[in-house]
């Protein structure tokens, strides 16, 4: 699963190329519902970003979660 827990994607094509790469290795990739959102300097509201992570954690098909981008914004959702 791929989520954006902090900053938004600077280059959506680059992320989609990464998805294609993982798929070429045989992985089934699930994108978070809000992975391309923009909310100020973050990739969605705190609740949207937390929801994506929690959805991935609770999805039995997801065996690995990757952050599309990092950033200190993730600390805002640790309690969610």
Phi, psi and omega in degrees: 000143178240129179231167174238085186281354183225256183284153177286166178293132174280329184221098183297326179298321180297317178296316180295327174294324175296321177299314179300322179297310179299320179295325179294338177273357177101003179278146170264119185259133175244123176270141173298150181301331186250017188300332181254009180294158173223128180217092187064232180268009181244166180267060182109170178292166178303317181293322178295315181293318178294322180299318179299314180296314181296322177299319179293317180299322184273355180273115183294345178280341184273121180251348181208141177240129180242136174274124179297328175209155177258182177152163184288348179300338180295332181294339179288344184246006182302327182278000183252000000 
